[in-house]
Amino acid sequence: MKQILYFLIFAATTCFSQNRQSLKLWYNQPSGKVWENALPIGNGRLGAMVYGNVERETIQLNEHTVWSGSPNRNDNPLALDSLALIRKLIFDGKQKDAERLANRVIITKKSHGQKFEPVGSLQLTFKGHNNFSNFRRELDIERALTKTSYTVGDITYTREALASFPDRVVVMRLTASKPASVSFTASFTTPQKRATIKTTASKELTIFGTTSDHETVKGMVNYKGIVRMKPEGGALTANDTSLTISNANAVTIYISIATNFNNYHDITGDENKRAAAYLDKAFPKSFATISLAHVAAYQKYFNRVQLDLGTTTASNVPTDEQLKIFNTTNDPEFAKLYYQYGRYLLISSSQPGGQAANLQGIWNDKINAPWDSKYTININAEMNYWPAEKTNLAELHEPFLSMVKDMSETGQQTAKEMYGTRGWMAHHNTDMWRATGAVDGATYGVWNNGGGWTSQHLWEHYLYGGDKSYLASVYPALKGAALFYADFLVEHPKYHWLVLCPDESPENAPKAHQGSALDAGVTMSNQIVFDVFSTAINAAQILHKDKAFADTLKNMRSRLAPMHVGQYSQLQEWLDDVDDPKDNHRHISHLYGLFPSNQISPYRTPQLYIGARNTLLQRGDVSTGWSMGWKVNWWARMLDGNHAYKLIQNQLSPVGTNPGGGGTYNNLFDAHAPFQIDGNFGCTSGITEMLMQSADGTLHLLPALPDVWESRGSIAGLRARGGFEVVSLQWKDGKVVKAVIRSTLGGNLRLRVPNEMSLNRGAALRKAAGENNNVFYQTVETSTPVISEKATITQPALKQTFVYDFPTKPGQVITLISR
């Protein structure tokens, strides 16, 4: 019965897929030695990069808990005694002196974070395959499966690979068009220094060892990888370190990897038993059986959202060729492919119960990866999860939310010992061991909002799902983040606002402060504290808890520094008007209030909206890949679809073609450069924001539709705050033709659209009036900004929209049509 069920699901999804343009990355040449040409597969535990090389195939392997080190802390206990002096130096304008002191007493003297490490690579060597033709390799992101095919002589060879979600193994099937034609040798290579590679008496190829020591922390993660072959015909032989298949009709390769990691403070698991158990469960199954179950499990997530932006002939070339011409060609299918590729990568790298997607997702081939391939939480890790809720992948948010809850435990000691506060905090980096100390130097590491920002993801998950029992479970983390700020804020001696000190705007430093990043009350921090306080206040009210504490937070929130518009009509990055209009820094952190927050709005805060727009124009478009991904979201919130689309074009440019900036690799990985996966996720979020927004008090359809997509299009399956799901949205000539919206929680649906709408039976809709009474759409009033006398602020010229209210009940489906 289970086989029949899988077949029916597979047949239905295959038919469904055939009605749409195929979503495949495809190429007519092998990857060669370039890792960024290889194609990624993953199941949230295992990641593999399939090169698609002919003579020597490489399958580079990762496992989500193969990290250097072991349970550890990296707090600097000297911080507390020097805190008052650091603050005095900053308030006295001696930022450079404060920075030198901070480097000694705040930045850790222990680990600066542990490394995400590769296991190794399975190498398959095929003799006599040097002269080949009819080559094609592809990644089918509708089925999460790679395929490589080529011809040698009169024989066509095919390899298919997947990382099974249900079975937790990587599986590859090799076939040939003639019998007895599959022959190769399999071996392992690895950059691991303490690895052993050997075959077993039962002709398995194994790799096992212990991860690296790193920065005073002993490596104690034990890993085990097992490769088992299932040949059909032919012979399987082994020597000490390799397996050889001779003259088989077909071969299926099963790869299992596991570690001793249980959680960030427990590494007492048995990697040998785990790896063997996964393999023993999967090995009796055929590739077809594993594939059917895998595709069904994958499509449970992937098929929730469908996007159609139209078709052109530009898509009839290989993916690397599409990438080269996207800037000069209208190719809506390539934009759709990139959008869905972001969802594919999140499904493949982040699964419930696993580790959160790191700086490279779950794919890394280097023993010393850039930035250790860990979690940079001053933007990059948060960006990874921007698509999760709105692109209908809420369950895949769970690994990140679990990491935040872990940090809310480890970060209590950091808050107490380093800053003398209650609650919890984190600086700008963490890792699998949930370290929360300050790393990398004062310019980067003194930033103390890692806990505050990441905690907002807990609240966002509630805003979309509305589960009060979930909210109660994360309330201690929300309250703890607010407690830290309540104790850490101090009154600015000049302005008398409550500010953080020491503080900094991530990784940027104004020339006016002697080139030091350290300051007090920078704009981004004020915005984050505002959100953390507002979240704790709202959560306490919903749960009927801590009224006195909530009242205290309201009072403190009213004393926070407001946003400022400076002499160049820009939103100020710092409390003082020291921005440089020629600064093109990749971080534009003070626009956090525009996105992902909603403190800046074209409708509610027009002066700040114009200030933010001027800042974006002054900073320019081309930057690192992830920065351009963030800018897509910002320009969508600016309601400027054409500018957002220009950023998509900039991001989807081959690496090296954006002077001074990043771009995209041939396998569509985002390039900082080097590879960082956050830009992929950021752009998918940004395209969603162009088509739907729900953060500014309304569910806004087509808020930033670019001209190139105006003629016609549709999207289905997006989620909005308050439990609303956009079942389908169709547009033509820039206007909504039809929208079908499901309410899962009930409550008022306040809809903003570019044209007049009515119910599908012709009944009129009620025009919106007053505040939206839906609790999930209530916005907190932003403080009146301080405007420089030198600033020129004009009223924004906004396109006309129509706003309607419609009361809904749980389960109700509303169909609206254009009038």
N, C-alpha and C positions, 0 to 999 in steps of 0.2 A: 504493500500500500504506500509506503514511504517513497519507493522508487517511482510509482505512478504519479504521486503528488508532485515530486520534483520535476518529472517530465512535463506535467501539465503547466506548472509554473514556468518552466523553461520555454515551452512552446508559446505560451501566452506572451511572455516578455519578448521573445524573439520576433513574433508577429508585430508586437507593439513597436519594437525597435525598427523593423523594416518599413514602418510607415513614416519614419523620420530619417533625416540625413544621418548617416553613420557617424558616430563620435569616436574617431580614431586618430591617434598620432601615428604617422607612417613615413617610412624612409626607404630610399632605394640604394642605400649603402650601409655597411656595418658601422659600429661605433668606433672601431679602431681602439686606440689606447685612451680615449678621452672619456672620463667618467661621466661628464655632463652630457654626453651623447647617449648614454645607456638609459633604459626605460625602467621606471620604478614600479614595483609591486609591493604590497604589504597587507598585513591583517591586524595591525595595531600592536602585535607582539614581535613579529618578524618582518624585516624589510629586506628586499633584494633588488639589486640593480642588474638587469639583464642586458648584456652588451650586444647580443646578436651578431657576434663575430663568427666567421665560417670555420676557419682552421683551428682556432683556439677560442672556444666560447668561455666567457667569464660570467659567473653569477656571484656578485659581491653581496655578502650577507651581514645583516645586523640583527641584533636581538635587543629589545627595548630596555633591558636592565643590565646590559653589559657596559658598565661605567667603571672608571678608575676609582680607587679609594675604598672607603668603608664608612660606617657611621661616624660622624665628626661634627664639631662646631668650629666656627671661625670668628667669634666675637672678639673685639679688642676691649679688655676691661679698663684700659687707661682713659677711655672717652669721658666717662662721667666726671672725673675730677677736673678735667680741662674744659668742660662744656661752657662754663661761665666765661672763661677767658676767650674762647673762640667767639662767643657771641659779642663780647665787648670789642674785640678786634674788628669784627664785621661791622658793627654799628658805628665804630670810629673811622670807617673807611679804609681799614688796613686789611683788605681781603687777601692779599698775597701772604701776609704774615699768618693769617688765619689758615690759609691753605697749607703752609709748611707745617703748622702745628697739627692740623687734621691728618696729614699724611703720616704723622708719627703716632697719634693717639686714637684715631677713628679707623683708618684703614687697617685691615687685618695683618697680623704677623704670622698667620698660619696659612691655611689653604685659601686661594683665591677662586675656588670652585673646582669641582672634579670634571672629568672628561667623559663624554659619550664616545665609546670606542667600537671599532668594527670587530667582528669575529674573524673574518677572513674571506677568501674567495674560492669557490669551487671552479676548477679549471677543467674543461672538456677538450681534449686534443683529438682532432680528426685528420689522420694522414691521407694525403692525396686529394684534399679538398681545396687546393690553392687555386685551381682554375674553375670558376663557377660563373653562372649566369642566372638571369631571371630572379635576382635577389629582391627580397622585400622583408622588412621587419615592421611590426606595428604593436601598438598598445591600444586595445579596445577598452575604453573607459566606461562603456555600457555594461561590460561583462567582467572587468578587472582581470584581463588575461592578455599576455603577450604572445606573439607568434612570429617566428622567423622561418622563411622558406627560401630555397635556392635550388639550382640544378647543377649537378656535376655529371658530365657525360649525358646519359639518357635517364638518369635517376633524379627525381625530385625529393629533397629532404625537407622535413618540417619539424619544428620544435615549438611546443606550446608550454607556457609556464604560468603558474598562479600561486598566490599565497592564500591558502584556504582559510576562510574565516571560521567555519565550524570545526575544522580538523587541526588547526594551529600548526600546519606544516607548509613548506614550500614544495611544490610538485612540478616536475617537468616531464613531458612526454616527447619522445623522439621517434619519428616514423620515416619510412622511405617508400617510394612508389613501387619498388621491387623487393621481393623477399631476400632475406639474408644479407642486407646491405647496410645495416647500422653497426658500425665499429668505432670505438673511441676509447681513450684512457682518461680516467677521472682522478684528479689530485687536488690537494688543498694548498693554497698559499696564504700567508697571514703576516701582518705587521706586528702582531702580538709577540712580545719578547719572551713570555713564559708559557708558550703553547707547545703541546705535543701533538703530532699528526701520526696516526698509525692505523693500520687495518686490523680487523679482528678475525678470529677463527671462523666466524660465520660470514666472512666477506663483506663486512661493513667498513666504511671509511669514517674515521672519527677524528675530531679535533677537540682538545680539552686543555684547560689551563686556568690561570688566575689573572685578573686584570692588573693594570699598572699601579705602582706606587706613584703618588703625585703630590708635590708640595707638602711634604711632611706627613701625608696620610697614606697608610699602608693599604695597598690593593688587596681586597679580600673577597671580591666577587668571583666565584668559581663558575665556569661555563662548560657546557658539553654540547657538541654538535655531532650528529650522526647522519651519515648518508647511506641509504639502503637502495639497492637496484632491484628492479623486477624486469628481467629480460623475457621477451617472447621469442623463443628459439635462440640459437646461437649458444655462446659460452660466456661465463663470467669467471674471471681469474683475478687473483690478488697477489701483489708483492707487499713489502713492508709498509709502503706509503701511498699506494695507488690501486685502483681497480681498473680492469680492462674488460670491455665488452667486445666480443668478436662475432660478426656475421649474424646478428640478431635481426628478426623481422621488425621489432619495435622494442623500446625500453621506456619504462617509467622510473624516474628518480624521485625519491622521497627524502626530504631534508628536515630534520627536527633539531631545534636548539633550545636549551633551557639553562637557567642559572639557579643559584642558591638564594637569590634575593626574595624576601617575603614582603618587607616594607622598609621605610627609611631607617628604622632602628633594629631590624631583625634580618639576619642573613644566614639563618639556620636551615634553609631548605636543602633538598637533595637534588642537585642538577642531573645526576645520572638517572635516577628513577623518573624524574619528570620528562627528560628527553626521550627515554625509552618508552614511557607510557604514551606520549603523543604519537610516536612513530608506530608502536604496536597497534594502536587504534586505527590509524590511517592506512597502514600498509595492505591490509586485506582488500581494500576498496580499489576499484579500477579508477583510472584517470577520469573516465566519463562520469562515474558516480560521484567522485569528489568534485568535479567541475559543476555538475548540476546543483549540488547542495551549496557550493561556493557562490555561484551566480545568484541563486535565490536569496542567500543571506546578504549579499552585497546589494542587490537591487531593492531589497526592503528599504534601504536608505536612499540609494541613488535615484530611483524612479519617482521619488516624491516630488521632484521639481523638474519641469520641462520648460525649455526656453526656445523660442523661434524668433529670430531676428531677420528672416528672409534668406534668400540664396542668390549667389552670383557664380560666375564661372571661375572666380579666383580661387575657389577651394579645390580645384582639380589638379593640384600639384602637391608634392610631398610637403610635410609639415615644416621642414627647415626652409624650403623655398617660400611657403606662405609667410613665414616669419620675416624673411628678407624684404618682402614687398608690401607688408601690411600697412606701413606708413604712407604708401603712395597709391594704395588700391582699396576700394570699398569691398571688404570681405567680412560680411556679418557672420558667416559660419565660423570663421576663425575666432571672432570674439566670443561666440557661443561655446566653441570648443575650449577656449581658455577659461571661461566662466565655469563650465562643468568640470574641467580639469582641477580647479581649486577644490571643488566638492569631492572629487575622486581622491585627491591627496589627503584631505581631512579624514575621509572614511578609512583610508588605508593606513594612516599613521596614528589615529586616535580612536581607541575602542574602550568601552566601559571595562573597568578593572585593570587597564594597562597604564603605562606612563603617558603623561601629556606629550603632545608633539613638541619637539624641541626646536632649536634654531634651524635644523635641517630636517625636521619632521621625524623620520625614523631611518634616514638614509645617510650614511657617512662612511667613507673609505679610508679616512686618515686616522692614525693613532694620535696625532696632535691636530685636531680639526681647528679651523678658525673659531676663535672665541670659545674653544672647547666644545662646540656644538651643544651648549647647555641652554639655560633659560635666562635671557636678558629681559628683565621685567620692567624696564623703563619705556618699552613700546613693543618689542618684537614678539614676546610670548603672548601678550594680550591680542596683538593683531592676528596671530594664528587662529584665534577663536572668534573673531568678528563674524564670520559667516555662519557659525554653528546654529544659533537660534533662528535667524531669519531665513536661512536656506533649508530649514526643516531637518536639521541634524542635531537636535537638542540632546539626544542621548550621548552624542560624541563630545559634548562639552564636559562630561563627567570626569575624565582624567584630569583636566585642568582645575575643575572645581575641587576635586579631591586634593590636588596639590596645594591649592589655596588653604584648604582646611588643615592640611599638614603644617603649612607655614604658620598658621594661626596658633599652632602648638609650639613649634620651635622658636617662633619670633617673640614669644613672651619673655624668654630669657634675654634675648637681645635687647628688647625694650627696657627691661628692668636694669640689667647690668651696665649697658652702655649709656642709657639716657635717664634712668631713674624714674620711669613712667610705669603706669599700669598698661593693660592691653597688650597688643602685639604689633610688630612692625617688621619690615624687610627693606633692604637696600635695593640696589639695581640688578642683582643677579641671584639666582639660586640654582640648585642642581638636584640630582636624584636623592641626595641626602638631606635636602630641604635646609641648606645653610642659609642664614639670613644676615650674616655680617657684611661689612663694607669691603669691597674689593677693587682692584685695578687702579687705585690712585684717587686723590681727592677730586680731580676734575670730573670723574665719573661716579665714584663710589660713595660720596657723602650724601647723594640724593637718597632721601628716606621715605619715599612714597610707594615703594614696591608693594607693601601690604595694603595701603589705601587704594591704589588703583586696582590690583587684582581682586580685592574684596568686592568691587562693583560687579564683577562677573557673577558672583553669587546672587546678587540682587537682580541682575538682568535675567538670569534663568527663572527667577520667580515672576518677573514682569511678563514673560512670555507664557509661562505655564499656569501661574496662579495657584500653585499647590501650597496651602498654608502649613501643612505638616513639614514640607521641605523647608519653608521659610523658618519655621521654629528650629529645625535642625542646624541651620547655618546662622541663626541669630547671634550665638556667642561670638562667632568670627566677625560679624558685622559690628557688634557692640565693641568688641576688642579693638578693632581698627579705629573706631571713634574715640575710645578711651585713650589710646596712645596720643592722638592729636590734642585731646582735651588737656592732657598733662604737659605736652611738649610745646604748645603755643606760648608765645611771650608777647608782651606789648612792645610795639616798635617805639623807641624813645622819641622819634621825630614826628611820625605820622599818627601814633597812638592806635593803630589797628593791631589786631592779633595776627602774628605772622610766625612762620617756621624759621628757626635760626639755630644752627646753620642750615642753609638751603642752597639749591642750585637748579637751573634750568638744564635738563639733561644734555650733557656733553658739549654745551656751548658756553662761551665766556665773552663778556663785552670788553672792548678795549679800555673803556673808562674805568674798569675795576682792575687795572694793572694786568689784564689778561687772565684774571682768576675767575673761576666759575662760582666760587663761594659768594653767597649773598643772603639776604633775608627777604621772605615774602615774595618769591617770584610768582609770576602769574599762574603757571601750570599748577604749582602747589596749592595756591589759594583756591583754584577751581576743584582740585581733587579733594581738599578738606571740605569744601562746600558740599560736594557730592556725598562724601562719607558721612558727614553730619546729617544731611537730608535723608539718606538711606536709613541710618539708624533711627532717626525720628519717626519715619514712616513705618518701618518694621515694628518698632515698639508700639505704635498706635494700632497697627493691624492685629498684633498679638496680645494687646492689652497688658503691656509690660512696661516697667521702668518709666513711669510718667515723670518723676522728678528729674531723672537723668535726661530724658528727652527735652524737658523744659530748659535744663542747663545748656544742652546743645543748641537749642533755638537761640538762646541769649548769646552764646559764643559765635554762632553763625552770623548773627547781625553785626558782629564786630570784626568780621574778616575784611581784609583789604578788598575793595572793589576792583574791577578791571579798569584799565586806563587806556585811552587813545592818545598817542603821543604826537610830537611835533611834525612827524612825517605822515600824519593821518593813519598811522598803523596801530594795531593792537600791540601794546607794549609787552615785551617779553619779561621785563624786570620792573620792579616797583618804581625805579628811577627811569627817566626818559633817556635811555642810553642806547637804544637800538640803532644799528647801522643799516640804512636802506639798501646798501650794496652787499649785505651779508646774505650769502646763499647757502647757509648751513643746512645739512640734511634734516636735522631735527627742527621742527617748528612746534615745539612742545606746548607753547601757550595757546595753540588752537585746539588743544584737548577739549576746551569748552564748547567748540563747534562740533567736533566729532572726536571720540565716541560719545561725549556728553552732549547735553542739549541746552546749555546755558546761553548760547548765542543762537539767535533765531532771526531770520529775515522778517518774520511777522511780529515777534514780541520785543526784539531788541535791535531795531534798525541801525542805531549808531555803532553798536558792536559788530553788527553784520558788515557794515561798510569798512570798519577798522580791520576786521579779519580778512576781508577781500583785498584790501590794500597790502596787508602783510603777505598774502599769497602771491600777489603780483610782484612785490619787491623781492621775494625769495626766489622767484622763477620756477620753471617747470622741471627741467632735467635735473635729476639728482640720483642718489642710489636707488636701486630697484624698490626696496621696501618704502622709501620715502615717496616715490611716485605712486605706489599703491595707496598710501595714506592720502595723498593729494586727490586721487580719484574720489574718495569719500568726501573730502572737504568741498570740492567743487560740486559734487552732488548736493551737499547741504547748502551750498551757495545757490542752488537751483539753476546752475549753468551746465546743462548737459553737453554742450559743444566743447567747453573747456575740459570737462571730465573726460570726454572721449579723446581729446588731444593727449591727455595724460596716459590713457590706455595705449594710444599709438606710441608714445614715448617709451612706455614700459615694455611694450611688445616690439622692441627693436633688438636686433642681434647685439650681443655683447661686443663692445668696442666701437659701436657706431654712434653712441651718444657721447660727445666730447665731455670728459669730466664726470660722466654719470654711469649708471648701471644699465641694465636691460634684461635680456632673456637669453638663456642657453638654448641649444637646438632641441633638447628634450622638454622645453618650456619651463624648466626650473628658473625661478627668479634669480637675478644676479645683483648682489650689492654693488659690485662684485667683491668677494666670491659668492657662491651659492648661499642664499638664505631663503627659506621657504615662506617666510612671513609675507613677502611681496605677492606671492601667488594667492594667499588667503585674503590679503588686503584688497587686491583688485576684484576678486569675486564678491567681497562685501561691497565694494564701491559700485559695481554694476547693479547689484541688488538695490542699493540706495538710489541709483538713477531711476529705477522703475517703481520703487515703493519705499516709503519711510513711515515710521510710526513713533518717532521720538518727540515730536513737537506738539503734542496735544491732539493730533488727528492721525487717521490712517490716510496717508497722502499717496494717491496713485499717479504715476508718471510725473514725478516732481522735477526730473531733470533729463528728459528724453532728448538725445541729440538729433540733429537734422538727419543724419545718415540712417537712423532707425525709425524715422517718423512715419514712413509710408504705410507700413503695416508690421504687426508683430504680436506675440503673445507670450505670456508666462503663466505657469500654473504651479501651485503648491507652496508658495511663500507663506511664512508665518509672520504675524505682527503681534505687538504687545496686546495684552488683555485676552489672549486665547483666540484671536481671530486668525483665520486661514484664508488666504486668497486662493480659492479653489481654481479660479481661472481669471485671467485679465487679458482682454483683446483690445488692440488699438488699431486705428487707421487714420492716416494724415494727422498724427499727433493728438488725436482725441480718443478717449475711452469709448469703445463701441459696446462692450459688454463686460461686466464684472460680476463674478459669483463669489460671495464671501460667506464662510461658515463661522458661526460663533460657538465656541466650545464652552465658554464660561457665562455667556449672557452679558448684559450691561449695554450701555449706550455705545453705538457705533457712530463716531463722528468721522465723516468721510470728506476729504478734500480732493477735488478732481478738476481737470482743466476745462471741462465742458459740462453743460447741464445734463443731468441724468434723471431718470424716473424708474419706478419699479417695472418689472417686466410686463405687467398687465396694464401699464399706462398710468398707474396711480402716482400722484405727485409725492415728492419727498419733502420733508419738513426742513426748512432752512435752519442752520444752527444758530443758536443764540446763547450768550452767556458762557460761563465756564463749563467745560466738559465734565459731567458728573461721574464719568467712569474713572474709578480710583486708579486704574492702570495708566491713565492718560493725563493725570493731573501734573502740572509743571510747577516747580518752585520759582517764585519771582526772583529774577536776577537783580542784584543791586545796581542802582544807577551808576553808570560809569563816570569816571573823571576824565574830562576832555581838555586837552591842551589848547591854549589860546591860539597856537600856531596851526592847529589842525583844521582841515577843510572837510567837513562831513556833509554829504548830500543824502537826500532821501533815496532809498533803493527803488529802482524802477522794476516792479514785480509784475509778472503776467497775471491776468485775471484768473482767479480760480473760484470754484463754487463749493460751499461747505454745507453739508447736510448732517442732520441727526436722525438716527434710526434706533429705537430701543429694541434690543434682541433678547432672546431666551436661549439657554444652553441647548445646543444641537440645531438651532435654527439656521437655515441657509437662505441668504438673500440674493436675488438676482436683479441686477440693475442694467438698464440699457440707455444708450444715448438718446436724447430727445431730438 
